[in-house]
Amino acid sequence: MTTAAPAQRTVLERFPAGHPRGSWPADEYAAAQRAQGIDARVVMDLVSDEFLVVAGASSQ
C-alpha cells in the first residue's frame, strides 16, 4: 500500500468564519494574491473555525 505525503502549504492569512461578510474577505485577499502571481486559494479550517488563504496547495 502506497500513501502520498501531504501537500506542502503555506498559510498566508487567516480570517474568522464568523465575519459578517463570511468568506468574502478571504476570497478578496486570495484574488489579490493570485493577481500578484501567487497560487492562493481559500480553505476552511474546521478546528480553528477560520478561513485560511493558503499558497502551494494542490487540489485534493
N, C-alpha and C positions, 0 to 999 in steps of 0.2 A: 504494500500500500504506500503510495506516494502522497505526501502532503505539501502544499505550496506554502512558502513563507509569506507572512502578511506583507502587503504593500507598504512601503515607507511613505509616511505622510507628515507634513509639517502643518501645524495649526497656525494660521496667520492671524486670526481674530476670533473672538467669542462674543455671542450676542444672546441675551436671556430669552428663553422661549416665551416668557410671559410679557414680552414687549407689546404695547398696544397695536403696533403695526405688524405683529407676527414676525415672519421671516424676511420681510422686505428689507430691513437694514442690512441683514446678512447677504441677501441677494444683490443688493446695490453695491456692497463692498466687493463681493466676488466678481461682479461685472466690471468694476473699476480695475481690479487686479488683472482680469483677462484682457482688458484694453491695453494694459502695460506689458502683455505677453506672458503673464504667469498663468499656468493651468490651474485655476482655482474653481472650487465648487463648494456648495453648501451641504453639510450633513447634519443630522440631528444626533446629539449625544443624549441618550435617554437617562443615563446615570446622573449627569450634571444638570439635565433639563436646559440645555443650551443648544443654539445653532452654532456650528463651527464652520468657519471658512478654512478649507484645507487646500494645500498645494501638493502636487505629486501623487494624487490619489488616482488609482486606476479604477475603472468601473468594475463592480463586483456583481 
